[in-house]
């Protein structure tokens, strides 16, 4: 079984996001970038499938700037076999990412595409669904457990109010949720070995996908700053303020 894992290079979750002064987007200059945390979980799941003998090859793909090579190398250090970087300086919409991934799937013919449920920079939660749509493949989103059963995957999904279990026939697209597994840290020898694993750089134009925007970002703004709190002397004053000032009691 061949597994394709799609990984995005995003602002590290420990960094404080800054908005550009003109409100046109995020200012990422000088900030640490890392693999999208949900994609680390997707890589870990693929590696566990290989260790369990149900996957033969893991291909990791990223669509982004040349610096995303570093992100792909970390996935290779975690156990992926080879990597493809679709190079573009532009931040693409999930629609374009899914179109490009569909082209890669056509040539690589994986049995399973694993994606994160969402990228923590745009919080779109769209790429996996669109990819399955373009390929006309079955899909399971928000997986918290995946069992490979012959030519199908039994997937437990986190849904409102509980867990749903369903079966997807191969080939399919699965997006992974937080509780699926706990990703490992790469070992030093694996980091060294990863430098020798194949990493193909492909210019985005070679996929022939139109990248004209389908949407326009009107404005990006910081969240409103919270007003400072106040201290009240006793419970009676608290209740009175909640009633007459905050108006949350009646
Ligand atoms: P999103 O739909 O943007 O929230 O992203 C969901 C998932 O799609 C991510 O967790 C990745 O697996 C994949 N993805 C999104 N953008 C990219 C990208 N530029 N390169 C590779 N994978 C991506």
py3Dmol code that shows the C-alpha trace and the ligand (Angstrom):
import py3Dmol

protein = """\
ATOM      1  CA  UNK A   1       0.000   0.000   0.000  1.00  0.00           C
ATOM      2  CA  UNK A   2       1.247   3.438  -0.972  1.00  0.00           C
ATOM      3  CA  UNK A   3       0.437   6.362   1.334  1.00  0.00           C
ATOM      4  CA  UNK A   4       0.640  10.012   0.352  1.00  0.00           C
ATOM      5  CA  UNK A   5       0.809  12.521   3.200  1.00  0.00           C
ATOM      6  CA  UNK A   6       0.288  16.199   2.526  1.00  0.00           C
ATOM      7  CA  UNK A   7       2.117  18.560   4.857  1.00  0.00           C
ATOM      8  CA  UNK A   8       1.988  22.320   5.170  1.00  0.00           C
ATOM      9  CA  UNK A   9       4.667  24.605   6.545  1.00  0.00           C
ATOM     10  CA  UNK A  10       2.971  27.005   8.950  1.00  0.00           C
ATOM     11  CA  UNK A  11       3.845  29.523  11.640  1.00  0.00           C
ATOM     12  CA  UNK A  12       5.025  27.529  14.676  1.00  0.00           C
ATOM     13  CA  UNK A  13       2.219  27.282  17.237  1.00  0.00           C
ATOM     14  CA  UNK A  14       4.460  28.774  19.948  1.00  0.00           C
ATOM     15  CA  UNK A  15       4.963  31.997  17.967  1.00  0.00           C
ATOM     16  CA  UNK A  16       2.781  35.055  18.381  1.00  0.00           C
ATOM     17  CA  UNK A  17       1.086  35.869  15.081  1.00  0.00           C
ATOM     18  CA  UNK A  18       1.517  39.462  13.892  1.00  0.00           C
ATOM     19  CA  UNK A  19      -0.750  41.268  11.487  1.00  0.00           C
ATOM     20  CA  UNK A  20       0.841  43.462   8.777  1.00  0.00           C
ATOM     21  CA  UNK A  21       0.433  47.187   9.432  1.00  0.00           C
ATOM     22  CA  UNK A  22      -1.767  47.615   6.320  1.00  0.00           C
ATOM     23  CA  UNK A  23      -4.082  44.739   7.389  1.00  0.00           C
ATOM     24  CA  UNK A  24      -3.388  42.809   4.167  1.00  0.00           C
ATOM     25  CA  UNK A  25      -2.212  39.599   5.874  1.00  0.00           C
ATOM     26  CA  UNK A  26       0.210  38.145   8.420  1.00  0.00           C
ATOM     27  CA  UNK A  27       3.767  39.371   8.928  1.00  0.00           C
ATOM     28  CA  UNK A  28       5.884  36.212   9.153  1.00  0.00           C
ATOM     29  CA  UNK A  29       9.312  37.886   8.894  1.00  0.00           C
ATOM     30  CA  UNK A  30      11.825  36.352  11.301  1.00  0.00           C
ATOM     31  CA  UNK A  31       9.284  33.983  12.897  1.00  0.00           C
ATOM     32  CA  UNK A  32       9.833  30.230  13.348  1.00  0.00           C
ATOM     33  CA  UNK A  33       7.941  28.026  10.907  1.00  0.00           C
ATOM     34  CA  UNK A  34       7.125  24.332  11.504  1.00  0.00           C
ATOM     35  CA  UNK A  35       5.123  21.410  10.181  1.00  0.00           C
ATOM     36  CA  UNK A  36       1.380  21.900  10.731  1.00  0.00           C
ATOM     37  CA  UNK A  37       0.718  19.888  13.961  1.00  0.00           C
ATOM     38  CA  UNK A  38      -2.143  17.874  12.402  1.00  0.00           C
ATOM     39  CA  UNK A  39       0.204  16.910   9.555  1.00  0.00           C
ATOM     40  CA  UNK A  40       2.744  15.578  12.091  1.00  0.00           C
ATOM     41  CA  UNK A  41      -0.050  13.279  13.268  1.00  0.00           C
ATOM     42  CA  UNK A  42      -0.718  12.227   9.647  1.00  0.00           C
ATOM     43  CA  UNK A  43       2.993  11.434   9.106  1.00  0.00           C
ATOM     44  CA  UNK A  44       3.113   9.476  12.381  1.00  0.00           C
ATOM     45  CA  UNK A  45       0.072   7.403  11.348  1.00  0.00           C
ATOM     46  CA  UNK A  46       1.632   6.585   7.971  1.00  0.00           C
ATOM     47  CA  UNK A  47       4.888   5.562   9.675  1.00  0.00           C
ATOM     48  CA  UNK A  48       2.964   3.313  12.098  1.00  0.00           C
ATOM     49  CA  UNK A  49       1.226   1.692   9.106  1.00  0.00           C
ATOM     50  CA  UNK A  50       4.618   1.021   7.543  1.00  0.00           C
ATOM     51  CA  UNK A  51       5.971  -0.377  10.805  1.00  0.00           C
ATOM     52  CA  UNK A  52       2.904  -2.626  11.067  1.00  0.00           C
ATOM     53  CA  UNK A  53       3.625  -3.942   7.571  1.00  0.00           C
ATOM     54  CA  UNK A  54       0.437  -2.564   5.983  1.00  0.00           C
ATOM     55  CA  UNK A  55       2.119   0.299   4.084  1.00  0.00           C
ATOM     56  CA  UNK A  56       5.112  -0.106   1.742  1.00  0.00           C
ATOM     57  CA  UNK A  57       5.893   3.453   0.765  1.00  0.00           C
ATOM     58  CA  UNK A  58       5.222   6.881   2.255  1.00  0.00           C
ATOM     59  CA  UNK A  59       5.440   9.944   0.027  1.00  0.00           C
ATOM     60  CA  UNK A  60       5.239  13.369   1.637  1.00  0.00           C
ATOM     61  CA  UNK A  61       4.160  16.382  -0.392  1.00  0.00           C
ATOM     62  CA  UNK A  62       4.269  20.060   0.416  1.00  0.00           C
ATOM     63  CA  UNK A  63       3.174  23.014  -1.681  1.00  0.00           C
ATOM     64  CA  UNK A  64       4.997  26.142  -0.674  1.00  0.00           C
ATOM     65  CA  UNK A  65       8.252  28.102  -0.720  1.00  0.00           C
ATOM     66  CA  UNK A  66      11.690  26.572  -1.119  1.00  0.00           C
ATOM     67  CA  UNK A  67      12.101  26.745   2.687  1.00  0.00           C
ATOM     68  CA  UNK A  68       9.453  23.997   2.965  1.00  0.00           C
ATOM     69  CA  UNK A  69      12.271  21.581   2.060  1.00  0.00           C
ATOM     70  CA  UNK A  70      13.193  21.759   5.747  1.00  0.00           C
ATOM     71  CA  UNK A  71       9.649  20.698   6.737  1.00  0.00           C
ATOM     72  CA  UNK A  72       9.768  17.812   4.271  1.00  0.00           C
ATOM     73  CA  UNK A  73      13.173  16.746   5.620  1.00  0.00           C
ATOM     74  CA  UNK A  74      11.643  16.532   9.112  1.00  0.00           C
ATOM     75  CA  UNK A  75       8.953  14.223   7.706  1.00  0.00           C
ATOM     76  CA  UNK A  76      11.663  12.106   6.060  1.00  0.00           C
ATOM     77  CA  UNK A  77      13.454  11.944   9.421  1.00  0.00           C
ATOM     78  CA  UNK A  78      10.239  10.676  11.003  1.00  0.00           C
ATOM     79  CA  UNK A  79      10.105   7.786   8.523  1.00  0.00           C
ATOM     80  CA  UNK A  80       8.698   8.955   5.161  1.00  0.00           C
ATOM     81  CA  UNK A  81      10.503   7.459   2.129  1.00  0.00           C
ATOM     82  CA  UNK A  82      10.558  10.328  -0.348  1.00  0.00           C
ATOM     83  CA  UNK A  83       9.317  13.870  -0.717  1.00  0.00           C
ATOM     84  CA  UNK A  84       7.912  16.187  -3.358  1.00  0.00           C
ATOM     85  CA  UNK A  85       8.049  19.963  -2.958  1.00  0.00           C
ATOM     86  CA  UNK A  86       5.752  21.856  -5.298  1.00  0.00           C
ATOM     87  CA  UNK A  87       7.504  25.182  -5.267  1.00  0.00           C
ATOM     88  CA  UNK A  88       5.554  28.411  -5.160  1.00  0.00           C
ATOM     89  CA  UNK A  89       6.305  31.673  -3.369  1.00  0.00           C
ATOM     90  CA  UNK A  90       2.577  32.359  -3.036  1.00  0.00           C
ATOM     91  CA  UNK A  91       0.266  31.180  -0.258  1.00  0.00           C
ATOM     92  CA  UNK A  92      -2.302  29.181  -2.210  1.00  0.00           C
ATOM     93  CA  UNK A  93      -5.964  28.687  -1.384  1.00  0.00           C
ATOM     94  CA  UNK A  94      -7.139  25.214  -0.256  1.00  0.00           C
ATOM     95  CA  UNK A  95      -8.914  24.934  -3.648  1.00  0.00           C
ATOM     96  CA  UNK A  96      -5.611  25.268  -5.545  1.00  0.00           C
ATOM     97  CA  UNK A  97      -3.738  23.024  -3.102  1.00  0.00           C
ATOM     98  CA  UNK A  98      -6.390  20.319  -3.567  1.00  0.00           C
ATOM     99  CA  UNK A  99      -6.225  20.679  -7.382  1.00  0.00           C
ATOM    100  CA  UNK A 100      -2.426  20.247  -7.350  1.00  0.00           C
ATOM    101  CA  UNK A 101      -2.623  17.313  -4.931  1.00  0.00           C
ATOM    102  CA  UNK A 102      -5.182  15.668  -7.244  1.00  0.00           C
ATOM    103  CA  UNK A 103      -2.648  15.918 -10.114  1.00  0.00           C
ATOM    104  CA  UNK A 104       0.049  14.334  -7.945  1.00  0.00           C
ATOM    105  CA  UNK A 105      -2.362  11.566  -6.944  1.00  0.00           C
ATOM    106  CA  UNK A 106      -3.069  10.881 -10.640  1.00  0.00           C
ATOM    107  CA  UNK A 107       0.620  10.254 -11.287  1.00  0.00           C
ATOM    108  CA  UNK A 108       1.636   8.635  -7.971  1.00  0.00           C
ATOM    109  CA  UNK A 109      -1.516   6.490  -7.587  1.00  0.00           C
ATOM    110  CA  UNK A 110      -1.476   6.137  -3.782  1.00  0.00           C
ATOM    111  CA  UNK A 111      -4.032   3.915  -2.034  1.00  0.00           C
ATOM    112  CA  UNK A 112      -4.482   6.420   0.767  1.00  0.00           C
ATOM    113  CA  UNK A 113      -4.074  10.196   1.131  1.00  0.00           C
ATOM    114  CA  UNK A 114      -3.609  11.386   4.703  1.00  0.00           C
ATOM    115  CA  UNK A 115      -4.070  15.080   5.459  1.00  0.00           C
ATOM    116  CA  UNK A 116      -4.400  17.150   8.592  1.00  0.00           C
ATOM    117  CA  UNK A 117      -7.967  18.098   9.478  1.00  0.00           C
ATOM    118  CA  UNK A 118      -6.935  21.733   9.242  1.00  0.00           C
ATOM    119  CA  UNK A 119      -3.936  23.964   8.825  1.00  0.00           C
ATOM    120  CA  UNK A 120      -3.439  26.064  11.954  1.00  0.00           C
ATOM    121  CA  UNK A 121      -2.684  29.199   9.938  1.00  0.00           C
ATOM    122  CA  UNK A 122      -5.828  29.475   7.808  1.00  0.00           C
ATOM    123  CA  UNK A 123      -8.061  27.097   9.860  1.00  0.00           C
ATOM    124  CA  UNK A 124      -9.810  26.333   6.577  1.00  0.00           C
ATOM    125  CA  UNK A 125     -10.553  22.609   7.046  1.00  0.00           C
ATOM    126  CA  UNK A 126     -11.262  22.332   3.310  1.00  0.00           C
ATOM    127  CA  UNK A 127      -8.336  20.710   1.483  1.00  0.00           C
ATOM    128  CA  UNK A 128      -9.035  17.038   2.283  1.00  0.00           C
ATOM    129  CA  UNK A 129     -12.712  17.372   1.410  1.00  0.00           C
ATOM    130  CA  UNK A 130     -11.956  19.140  -1.875  1.00  0.00           C
ATOM    131  CA  UNK A 131      -9.255  16.598  -2.777  1.00  0.00           C
ATOM    132  CA  UNK A 132     -11.702  13.712  -2.265  1.00  0.00           C
ATOM    133  CA  UNK A 133     -14.242  15.624  -4.361  1.00  0.00           C
ATOM    134  CA  UNK A 134     -11.833  16.239  -7.268  1.00  0.00           C
ATOM    135  CA  UNK A 135     -10.725  12.583  -7.212  1.00  0.00           C
ATOM    136  CA  UNK A 136     -14.251  11.266  -6.652  1.00  0.00           C
ATOM    137  CA  UNK A 137     -12.827   9.107  -3.846  1.00  0.00           C
ATOM    138  CA  UNK A 138     -14.484   8.188  -0.579  1.00  0.00           C
ATOM    139  CA  UNK A 139     -13.367  10.220   2.418  1.00  0.00           C
ATOM    140  CA  UNK A 140     -13.401  10.194   6.191  1.00  0.00           C
ATOM    141  CA  UNK A 141     -12.672  13.405   8.058  1.00  0.00           C
ATOM    142  CA  UNK A 142     -11.476  13.996  11.673  1.00  0.00           C
ATOM    143  CA  UNK A 143     -10.133  10.462  12.183  1.00  0.00           C
ATOM    144  CA  UNK A 144      -9.272   9.502  15.763  1.00  0.00           C
ATOM    145  CA  UNK A 145      -8.616   5.821  14.883  1.00  0.00           C
ATOM    146  CA  UNK A 146      -7.765   4.094  11.614  1.00  0.00           C
ATOM    147  CA  UNK A 147      -7.722   0.305  11.133  1.00  0.00           C
ATOM    148  CA  UNK A 148      -6.591  -1.133   7.835  1.00  0.00           C
ATOM    149  CA  UNK A 149      -8.826  -4.079   6.971  1.00  0.00           C
ATOM    150  CA  UNK A 150      -7.913  -5.700   3.634  1.00  0.00           C
ATOM    151  CA  UNK A 151      -8.984  -3.307   0.891  1.00  0.00           C
ATOM    152  CA  UNK A 152     -10.709  -0.861   3.239  1.00  0.00           C
ATOM    153  CA  UNK A 153     -10.107   1.437   6.204  1.00  0.00           C
ATOM    154  CA  UNK A 154     -12.252   1.346   9.324  1.00  0.00           C
ATOM    155  CA  UNK A 155     -12.201   4.925  10.575  1.00  0.00           C
ATOM    156  CA  UNK A 156     -13.476   6.275  13.872  1.00  0.00           C
ATOM    157  CA  UNK A 157     -14.413   9.931  13.518  1.00  0.00           C
ATOM    158  CA  UNK A 158     -14.892  12.566  16.167  1.00  0.00           C
ATOM    159  CA  UNK A 159     -18.309  14.102  15.653  1.00  0.00           C
ATOM    160  CA  UNK A 160     -20.506  16.318  17.812  1.00  0.00           C
ATOM    161  CA  UNK A 161     -21.687  14.263  20.749  1.00  0.00           C
ATOM    162  CA  UNK A 162     -19.589  11.152  20.190  1.00  0.00           C
ATOM    163  CA  UNK A 163     -17.701   8.890  17.838  1.00  0.00           C
ATOM    164  CA  UNK A 164     -18.821   7.627  14.456  1.00  0.00           C
ATOM    165  CA  UNK A 165     -17.233   4.534  12.879  1.00  0.00           C
ATOM    166  CA  UNK A 166     -17.352   4.002   9.148  1.00  0.00           C
ATOM    167  CA  UNK A 167     -15.611   2.012   6.452  1.00  0.00           C
ATOM    168  CA  UNK A 168     -13.950   3.596   3.407  1.00  0.00           C
ATOM    169  CA  UNK A 169     -12.918   1.535   0.426  1.00  0.00           C
ATOM    170  CA  UNK A 170      -9.441   2.060  -1.018  1.00  0.00           C
ATOM    171  CA  UNK A 171      -8.407   4.438  -2.471  1.00  0.00           C
ATOM    172  CA  UNK A 172      -9.596   7.124  -0.101  1.00  0.00           C
ATOM    173  CA  UNK A 173      -8.780  10.397   1.599  1.00  0.00           C
ATOM    174  CA  UNK A 174      -8.610  10.604   5.394  1.00  0.00           C
ATOM    175  CA  UNK A 175      -8.108  13.772   7.426  1.00  0.00           C
ATOM    176  CA  UNK A 176      -6.677  13.230  10.884  1.00  0.00           C
ATOM    177  CA  UNK A 177      -7.688  14.678  14.249  1.00  0.00           C
ATOM    178  CA  UNK A 178      -5.685  15.416  17.381  1.00  0.00           C
ATOM    179  CA  UNK A 179      -6.364  12.202  19.300  1.00  0.00           C
ATOM    180  CA  UNK A 180      -5.305   9.792  16.519  1.00  0.00           C
ATOM    181  CA  UNK A 181      -1.777   9.361  17.913  1.00  0.00           C
ATOM    182  CA  UNK A 182       1.113  11.123  19.608  1.00  0.00           C
ATOM    183  CA  UNK A 183       3.841  11.921  17.076  1.00  0.00           C
ATOM    184  CA  UNK A 184       7.383  10.776  17.891  1.00  0.00           C
ATOM    185  CA  UNK A 185      10.478  12.965  17.936  1.00  0.00           C
ATOM    186  CA  UNK A 186      13.014  12.219  15.197  1.00  0.00           C
ATOM    187  CA  UNK A 187      16.226  10.470  16.315  1.00  0.00           C
ATOM    188  CA  UNK A 188      19.588  12.002  15.382  1.00  0.00           C
ATOM    189  CA  UNK A 189      20.659   9.119  13.068  1.00  0.00           C
ATOM    190  CA  UNK A 190      17.311   9.397  11.271  1.00  0.00           C
ATOM    191  CA  UNK A 191      17.814  13.145  10.803  1.00  0.00           C
ATOM    192  CA  UNK A 192      21.190  12.386   9.185  1.00  0.00           C
ATOM    193  CA  UNK A 193      19.702   9.623   6.992  1.00  0.00           C
ATOM    194  CA  UNK A 194      16.854  11.910   5.930  1.00  0.00           C
ATOM    195  CA  UNK A 195      19.369  14.182   4.194  1.00  0.00           C
ATOM    196  CA  UNK A 196      20.030  11.392   1.698  1.00  0.00           C
ATOM    197  CA  UNK A 197      16.403  10.506   0.974  1.00  0.00           C
ATOM    198  CA  UNK A 198      14.975  11.727  -2.389  1.00  0.00           C
ATOM    199  CA  UNK A 199      13.300  15.144  -2.416  1.00  0.00           C
ATOM    200  CA  UNK A 200      11.990  16.297  -5.808  1.00  0.00           C
ATOM    201  CA  UNK A 201      11.447  19.996  -6.374  1.00  0.00           C
ATOM    202  CA  UNK A 202       8.760  20.694  -8.975  1.00  0.00           C
ATOM    203  CA  UNK A 203       7.745  24.200 -10.093  1.00  0.00           C
ATOM    204  CA  UNK A 204       4.036  24.796  -9.475  1.00  0.00           C
ATOM    205  CA  UNK A 205       3.523  25.839 -13.119  1.00  0.00           C
ATOM    206  CA  UNK A 206       4.313  22.323 -14.334  1.00  0.00           C
ATOM    207  CA  UNK A 207       0.970  21.032 -12.998  1.00  0.00           C
ATOM    208  CA  UNK A 208      -1.000  23.341 -15.324  1.00  0.00           C
ATOM    209  CA  UNK A 209      -3.423  24.336 -12.544  1.00  0.00           C
ATOM    210  CA  UNK A 210      -4.892  27.824 -12.844  1.00  0.00           C
ATOM    211  CA  UNK A 211      -3.977  29.704  -9.686  1.00  0.00           C
ATOM    212  CA  UNK A 212      -6.285  32.660 -10.170  1.00  0.00           C
ATOM    213  CA  UNK A 213      -7.815  33.569  -6.815  1.00  0.00           C
ATOM    214  CA  UNK A 214     -11.362  32.425  -6.142  1.00  0.00           C
ATOM    215  CA  UNK A 215     -11.741  34.716  -3.158  1.00  0.00           C
ATOM    216  CA  UNK A 216     -10.468  38.054  -1.892  1.00  0.00           C
ATOM    217  CA  UNK A 217      -9.171  38.739   1.604  1.00  0.00           C
ATOM    218  CA  UNK A 218     -10.669  42.089   2.504  1.00  0.00           C
ATOM    219  CA  UNK A 219      -8.957  42.648   5.834  1.00  0.00           C
ATOM    220  CA  UNK A 220      -6.911  40.847   8.494  1.00  0.00           C
ATOM    221  CA  UNK A 221      -7.122  42.286  12.020  1.00  0.00           C
ATOM    222  CA  UNK A 222      -5.817  41.430  15.483  1.00  0.00           C
ATOM    223  CA  UNK A 223      -8.453  40.193  17.947  1.00  0.00           C
ATOM    224  CA  UNK A 224      -9.898  43.038  20.043  1.00  0.00           C
ATOM    225  CA  UNK A 225      -7.815  43.565  23.174  1.00  0.00           C
ATOM    226  CA  UNK A 226      -9.600  42.419  26.318  1.00  0.00           C
ATOM    227  CA  UNK A 227     -10.613  45.109  28.767  1.00  0.00           C
ATOM    228  CA  UNK A 228      -8.877  44.912  32.140  1.00  0.00           C
ATOM    229  CA  UNK A 229     -10.939  43.119  34.803  1.00  0.00           C
ATOM    230  CA  UNK A 230     -12.055  44.589  38.128  1.00  0.00           C
ATOM    231  CA  UNK A 231     -11.968  43.229  41.675  1.00  0.00           C
ATOM    232  CA  UNK A 232     -15.153  43.257  43.721  1.00  0.00           C
ATOM    233  CA  UNK A 233     -15.185  43.278  47.536  1.00  0.00           C
ATOM    234  CA  UNK A 234     -17.841  40.576  48.032  1.00  0.00           C
ATOM    235  CA  UNK A 235     -20.292  38.179  46.376  1.00  0.00           C
ATOM    236  CA  UNK A 236     -23.229  40.564  46.776  1.00  0.00           C
ATOM    237  CA  UNK A 237     -21.441  43.227  44.710  1.00  0.00           C
ATOM    238  CA  UNK A 238     -20.480  40.597  42.122  1.00  0.00           C
ATOM    239  CA  UNK A 239     -24.094  39.486  41.718  1.00  0.00           C
ATOM    240  CA  UNK A 240     -25.284  43.099  41.562  1.00  0.00           C
ATOM    241  CA  UNK A 241     -22.709  43.946  38.827  1.00  0.00           C
ATOM    242  CA  UNK A 242     -23.529  40.805  36.838  1.00  0.00           C
ATOM    243  CA  UNK A 243     -27.177  41.798  36.998  1.00  0.00           C
ATOM    244  CA  UNK A 244     -27.095  45.551  36.368  1.00  0.00           C
ATOM    245  CA  UNK A 245     -23.841  46.070  34.409  1.00  0.00           C
ATOM    246  CA  UNK A 246     -23.055  42.845  32.558  1.00  0.00           C
ATOM    247  CA  UNK A 247     -26.805  42.019  32.333  1.00  0.00           C
ATOM    248  CA  UNK A 248     -26.170  38.300  32.245  1.00  0.00           C
ATOM    249  CA  UNK A 249     -28.552  37.232  35.006  1.00  0.00           C
ATOM    250  CA  UNK A 250     -31.942  38.269  33.704  1.00  0.00           C
TER     251      UNK A 250
END
"""
ligand_1 = """\
23
LIG
P -6.729 23.437 5.336
O -7.825 22.914 4.470
O -6.005 24.627 4.738
O -7.174 23.712 6.752
O -5.602 22.299 5.416
C -5.928 20.950 5.719
C -4.779 20.051 5.371
O -4.489 20.142 3.967
C -3.443 20.349 6.042
O -3.401 19.808 7.342
C -2.478 19.656 5.080
O -2.504 18.255 5.263
C -3.102 19.963 3.714
N -2.535 21.211 3.149
C -3.093 22.450 3.174
N -2.275 23.332 2.553
C -1.190 22.644 2.138
C 0.011 22.973 1.443
N 0.277 24.224 1.048
N 0.915 21.986 1.181
C 0.662 20.715 1.576
N -0.449 20.346 2.235
C -1.366 21.280 2.517
"""
view = py3Dmol.view(width=600, height=400)
view.addModel(protein, "pdb")
view.setStyle({"model": 0}, {"cartoon": {"style": "trace"}})
view.addModel(ligand_1, "xyz")
view.setStyle({"model": 1}, {"stick": {}})
view.zoomTo()
view.show()
